[in-house]
Amino acid sequence: MADCIVIGANGFLGSSLTDALVERGHAVTAFDRFSGPERRFTSKPAIIEGDFLDRDAVSAAVAGQGVVFHFLSTTTPATADNDPARDVLDNLAPSIDLFSACVAGGVRRVVFASTGGAIYGEKSVDSVTEDLTPEPISPYAIGKLAIEGYLAYFRRKHGLESTSFRISNPYGPRQRSNRAQGVIPTFLERAAKGEPVPVYGDGSSVRDYVYVDDAIRMIVDTVDVTPQHAVYNIGSGVGTSLAELLAVIGDVTGSHPTIDYQPEPATFVHRSVLDTSRYREEFGTAVARTLREGIGQTWTEGAGA
């Protein structure tokens, strides 16, 4: 079992990853600012409170670790779009510092939570494979692709192993609606309050929604092996339109809120569905929950908790 550190352990993805790694028997360290009052993971990892922007704190935290999970982002698609330079300063540059610290600290491997929902851009295919050239059109996705590029650089120059997982549109009980990242917590919160639901465009845009525990399980299943590829898609492989998503949410919650149609942003991708064949052929793991099951579980456990 590898010694692991999760950078961003108190986030939506990071907290679920931390719990999954501990459950599998790994020695886990949780690194985060822990700026809020709650610890979002339920397990008991070792804890280091630190700021991702503090180079010395990050270097000390990762030294001697076997696997570093880079699951922290200081921006969302919306905030990156509003201030691309800040995204570079607060995400891209500190990521490069992190990778340098990993080399200096003898880290064997870095695992990066990239984006599958935005990195490919608009493609004229039903689902995208990792072999297609990414054509990101938003600052958030451009930044993620740049981080992947620097991982390739560190792999080639310093021999630092790395794997990037392009995760589609994850959702689940710990996702916060106030982070403005992911429509499902927002839709569920609005449904609970009887408020109008904001929808970009006419509701026909399509996304690949994956329940967070299923996505994390797919990632954790690769920790103790050497993956054959540097990049993998992680998703359900099923496309769902916003209109279809709202119908499922209505069925789960018993609420059918009015829809507030809004113009699509200039950087909006109309269709994004991931082909996960590469992962399945190598690791043989399939996503377990249907969208109806996942939203039902999210609703039951408390959306945005």
C-alpha positions as CSV (number, residue, x, y, z in Angstrom):
1,M,0.0,0.0,0.0
2,A,1.3,3.4,-1.0
3,D,1.8,6.4,1.3
4,C,-0.5,9.0,-0.1
5,I,-1.2,12.7,0.4
6,V,-4.3,14.4,-0.9
7,I,-3.8,18.1,-1.8
8,G,-7.3,19.6,-1.4
9,A,-8.5,16.9,0.9
10,N,-11.4,19.0,2.3
11,G,-12.9,19.6,-1.1
12,F,-15.8,17.8,-2.8
13,L,-13.6,15.3,-4.7
14,G,-10.7,15.4,-2.3
15,S,-12.8,14.4,0.8
16,S,-14.3,11.4,-1.0
17,L,-10.9,10.4,-2.3
18,T,-9.4,10.7,1.2
19,D,-12.1,8.4,2.6
20,A,-11.7,5.9,-0.2
21,L,-7.9,5.7,0.2
22,V,-8.2,5.2,4.0
23,E,-10.8,2.5,3.5
24,R,-8.5,0.7,1.2
25,G,-5.7,0.6,3.8
26,H,-3.4,3.3,2.5
27,A,-1.5,5.6,4.9
28,V,-3.1,8.9,4.0
29,T,-2.3,12.5,4.8
30,A,-4.9,15.2,4.2
31,F,-3.5,18.6,3.1
32,D,-5.8,21.6,3.0
33,R,-6.4,25.0,4.5
34,F,-9.4,23.7,6.4
35,S,-10.8,27.3,6.3
36,G,-14.3,26.3,7.1
37,P,-15.6,24.8,10.4
38,E,-16.1,21.3,9.1
39,R,-14.0,18.4,8.1
40,R,-15.8,17.0,5.1
41,F,-14.2,13.5,5.1
42,T,-15.4,11.0,7.7
43,S,-12.2,9.0,8.0
44,K,-9.2,9.8,10.2
45,P,-6.1,10.5,8.0
46,A,-3.1,12.4,9.2
47,I,-3.8,16.1,8.8
48,I,-1.6,18.9,7.7
49,E,-3.1,22.4,7.6
50,G,-1.5,24.5,4.9
51,D,-2.0,26.8,2.0
52,F,-1.5,25.5,-1.6
53,L,0.0,28.9,-2.4
54,D,2.7,28.5,0.4
55,R,5.6,26.8,-1.5
56,D,7.4,25.9,1.7
57,A,4.4,24.3,3.3
58,V,3.7,22.3,0.2
59,S,7.3,21.1,-0.1
60,A,7.4,20.0,3.5
61,A,4.0,18.2,3.1
62,V,4.9,16.1,0.1
63,A,8.5,15.2,1.0
64,G,8.8,11.4,1.3
65,Q,5.3,10.6,0.1
66,G,4.7,7.8,-2.4
67,V,1.7,9.2,-4.3
68,V,0.6,12.8,-4.4
69,F,-3.0,13.5,-5.4
70,H,-3.4,17.0,-6.8
71,F,-7.1,17.5,-6.3
72,L,-7.2,21.2,-5.4
73,S,-8.5,24.1,-7.5
74,T,-8.7,27.6,-6.2
75,T,-11.1,28.6,-9.0
76,T,-14.2,27.4,-10.7
77,P,-15.1,27.7,-14.4
78,A,-17.0,30.9,-13.7
79,T,-14.3,32.6,-11.6
80,A,-11.6,31.6,-14.1
81,D,-13.6,33.0,-16.9
82,N,-13.9,36.3,-15.0
83,D,-10.2,36.5,-14.1
84,P,-8.0,34.2,-16.3
85,A,-4.8,35.8,-14.9
86,R,-5.8,34.8,-11.4
87,D,-6.3,31.3,-12.5
88,V,-2.8,31.2,-13.9
89,L,-1.3,32.7,-10.7
90,D,-3.3,30.6,-8.2
91,N,-3.6,27.3,-10.0
92,L,-1.0,26.8,-12.8
93,A,2.0,28.4,-11.2
94,P,1.5,26.7,-7.8
95,S,1.0,23.4,-9.6
96,I,4.4,23.7,-11.2
97,D,5.9,24.5,-7.8
98,L,4.1,21.3,-6.5
99,F,5.7,19.2,-9.2
100,S,9.1,20.6,-8.4
101,A,8.6,19.8,-4.8
102,C,7.6,16.3,-5.7
103,V,10.9,15.8,-7.6
104,A,12.9,17.2,-4.7
105,G,11.0,15.2,-2.2
106,G,11.4,11.8,-3.8
107,V,7.7,11.4,-4.7
108,R,7.1,8.4,-7.0
109,R,3.9,9.5,-8.7
110,V,1.4,12.4,-9.1
111,V,-2.3,11.9,-9.8
112,F,-4.1,14.9,-11.1
113,A,-7.8,15.6,-11.2
114,S,-8.3,17.2,-14.6
115,T,-11.5,18.1,-16.3
116,G,-13.2,15.9,-18.9
117,G,-16.3,18.1,-19.1
118,A,-14.5,21.1,-20.7
119,I,-11.0,20.1,-21.9
120,Y,-12.0,18.7,-25.3
121,G,-14.0,21.7,-26.3
122,E,-16.8,21.3,-28.9
123,K,-16.5,18.1,-30.9
124,S,-18.7,16.7,-33.6
125,V,-18.8,13.2,-32.1
126,D,-21.2,11.5,-29.7
127,S,-18.5,10.8,-27.2
128,V,-14.8,11.8,-26.9
129,T,-11.8,9.6,-26.5
130,E,-8.4,10.5,-25.1
131,D,-6.9,10.3,-28.6
132,L,-8.9,13.4,-29.7
133,T,-6.9,16.6,-29.5
134,P,-8.2,18.8,-26.7
135,E,-9.4,22.2,-27.9
136,P,-10.4,24.0,-24.7
137,I,-12.3,27.3,-25.1
138,S,-12.5,28.4,-21.5
139,P,-9.7,29.6,-19.2
140,Y,-10.6,26.9,-16.6
141,A,-10.1,24.1,-19.2
142,I,-7.1,25.8,-20.7
143,G,-5.4,25.8,-17.3
144,K,-6.2,22.2,-16.7
145,L,-4.6,21.2,-20.0
146,A,-1.6,23.4,-19.2
147,I,-1.1,21.5,-15.9
148,E,-1.3,18.2,-17.8
149,G,1.4,19.5,-20.1
150,Y,3.7,20.4,-17.3
151,L,3.2,16.9,-15.9
152,A,4.4,15.5,-19.2
153,Y,7.4,17.9,-19.0
154,F,8.3,16.7,-15.5
155,R,7.8,13.1,-16.5
156,R,10.2,13.5,-19.4
157,K,12.8,15.6,-17.7
158,H,12.8,14.3,-14.2
159,G,11.1,10.8,-14.4
160,L,8.2,11.9,-12.2
161,E,5.4,9.4,-12.9
162,S,2.0,10.9,-13.4
163,T,-1.6,10.2,-14.3
164,S,-4.3,12.7,-15.3
165,F,-7.9,11.7,-14.9
166,R,-10.3,13.8,-17.0
167,I,-13.4,13.6,-14.8
168,S,-16.7,14.4,-16.6
169,N,-19.3,16.1,-14.4
170,P,-19.1,14.6,-10.9
171,Y,-21.9,15.1,-8.4
172,G,-22.9,13.9,-5.0
173,P,-23.9,14.8,-1.4
174,R,-20.9,16.8,-0.5
175,Q,-21.0,19.1,-3.5
176,R,-21.9,22.7,-2.5
177,S,-24.3,24.7,-4.6
178,N,-22.5,28.0,-3.6
179,R,-19.4,26.9,-5.4
180,A,-21.1,27.5,-8.7
181,Q,-19.6,24.3,-10.1
182,G,-22.0,21.6,-11.1
183,V,-25.7,22.1,-11.9
184,I,-27.1,19.2,-9.8
185,P,-26.6,20.7,-6.3
186,T,-28.0,24.0,-7.6
187,F,-31.0,22.4,-9.2
188,L,-31.7,20.3,-6.0
189,E,-31.4,23.3,-3.7
190,R,-33.7,25.3,-5.9
191,A,-36.2,22.4,-6.1
192,A,-36.1,22.2,-2.3
193,K,-36.8,25.9,-1.9
194,G,-39.4,26.1,-4.7
195,E,-37.2,28.6,-6.6
196,P,-36.7,29.0,-10.3
197,V,-33.9,26.9,-11.8
198,P,-31.4,28.7,-14.1
199,V,-30.8,26.9,-17.4
200,Y,-28.3,28.0,-20.0
201,G,-29.8,27.8,-23.6
202,D,-32.9,25.8,-24.3
203,G,-32.2,22.8,-22.2
204,S,-30.8,20.7,-25.0
205,S,-27.1,20.8,-23.9
206,V,-25.7,17.4,-23.0
207,R,-23.4,16.4,-20.2
208,D,-21.9,13.2,-18.8
209,Y,-22.9,13.0,-15.1
210,V,-21.0,10.6,-12.8
211,Y,-21.7,9.9,-9.2
212,V,-18.7,11.0,-7.1
213,D,-18.1,7.7,-5.3
214,D,-18.1,5.8,-8.7
215,A,-15.5,8.2,-10.1
216,I,-13.3,8.0,-7.1
217,R,-13.5,4.2,-7.0
218,M,-12.3,4.2,-10.6
219,I,-9.3,6.4,-9.6
220,V,-8.4,4.5,-6.4
221,D,-8.4,1.2,-8.3
222,T,-5.3,2.4,-10.2
223,V,-3.2,3.4,-7.2
224,D,-1.3,0.2,-6.6
225,V,-0.6,-0.5,-10.3
226,T,1.3,1.2,-13.1
227,P,-1.2,2.6,-15.6
228,Q,-0.3,2.1,-19.2
229,H,-1.4,5.7,-20.2
230,A,-0.8,9.2,-18.9
231,V,-4.5,10.3,-19.4
232,Y,-7.8,8.5,-18.8
233,N,-11.4,9.7,-19.1
234,I,-13.5,9.1,-16.0
235,G,-17.3,9.3,-16.5
236,S,-20.5,7.4,-17.0
237,G,-20.3,7.4,-20.8
238,V,-24.0,8.4,-20.9
239,G,-25.1,11.7,-22.2
240,T,-28.0,13.5,-20.5
241,S,-29.6,16.8,-21.6
242,L,-30.5,19.5,-19.1
243,A,-34.1,18.9,-19.9
244,E,-33.7,15.2,-19.1
245,L,-31.8,16.0,-15.9
246,L,-34.6,18.3,-14.7
247,A,-37.1,15.5,-15.3
248,V,-35.1,13.1,-13.2
249,I,-34.7,15.7,-10.4
250,G,-38.5,16.4,-10.5
251,D,-39.2,12.7,-10.2
252,V,-36.8,12.3,-7.3
253,T,-37.9,15.4,-5.4
254,G,-41.5,15.6,-6.3
255,S,-40.9,19.2,-7.2
256,H,-41.2,20.8,-10.7
257,P,-39.8,24.3,-10.4
258,T,-40.1,26.9,-13.1
259,I,-37.1,27.3,-15.4
260,D,-35.2,30.5,-15.8
261,Y,-33.7,30.3,-19.3
262,Q,-30.5,32.3,-19.7
263,P,-28.2,32.9,-22.7
264,E,-25.4,30.5,-23.2
265,P,-21.9,32.0,-22.3
266,A,-19.5,32.4,-25.2
267,T,-17.3,29.6,-23.7
268,F,-20.2,27.2,-23.3
269,V,-19.7,23.7,-24.7
270,H,-23.0,22.3,-26.0
271,R,-22.2,18.5,-25.8
272,S,-19.7,16.7,-23.6
273,V,-19.8,13.0,-23.2
274,L,-16.7,10.9,-22.4
275,D,-15.8,7.5,-23.9
276,T,-14.3,5.5,-21.1
277,S,-13.2,2.5,-23.2
278,R,-9.5,3.0,-22.4
279,Y,-10.1,2.8,-18.7
280,R,-12.5,-0.1,-18.9
281,E,-10.2,-2.2,-21.2
282,E,-7.3,-1.8,-18.8
283,F,-8.9,-1.9,-15.4
284,G,-12.3,-3.6,-16.1
285,T,-14.3,-1.3,-13.8
286,A,-17.7,0.0,-14.8
287,V,-19.7,2.8,-13.2
288,A,-22.4,1.3,-10.9
289,R,-25.1,3.9,-10.4
290,T,-27.6,5.2,-12.8
291,L,-28.3,8.9,-12.8
292,R,-31.7,8.3,-11.1
293,E,-30.0,6.3,-8.4
294,G,-27.2,8.8,-7.9
295,I,-29.5,11.8,-7.7
296,G,-31.8,9.9,-5.3
297,Q,-28.8,9.2,-3.0
298,T,-27.7,12.8,-3.2
299,W,-31.1,14.1,-2.4
300,T,-31.5,11.6,0.5
301,E,-28.2,12.5,2.1
302,G,-28.7,16.2,1.7
303,A,-27.7,18.2,-1.4
304,G,-24.9,20.7,-0.8
305,A,-24.0,19.2,2.6
